[in-house]
Amino acid sequence: MRLCKHDQYIAITEILEDKWSSNSVRIATKRVDRDIEHYVIKFQKSPRYKDWFYLSGTDIRRSPIMPNGKYGQVYEVPMRWSKPFTADKNCKCEQMMFAV
């Protein structure tokens, strides 16, 4: 998935690692905003997933909500829904806005 610097997204870096038993990521419900559709995530310690990856807000919000100790409610999102993330550093958004 490619996002340019003008797209609205939330970067999540405080998750330590994925849940091995279900191959999923647990995201606190308080981190998921109804108005944001793009989420880029990087685990702090996961040996399997070292790079940034992308999840859509729709996929996160349709995942089951579970209790998770001190973090309260979390979405348990399957990692199969994730996509590799690359930043589009050469976007032409500003040029398109001025061309109209």
Secondary structure, DSSP 8 states (H G I E B T S, - for coil): -EEETTS-EEEE------BTTTTEEEEEGGG--TT--EEEE--SS-SS--S-EEEEHHHHHTS-EEE-GGG-EEEEEEGGG-EE-EEETT--HHHHHHH-
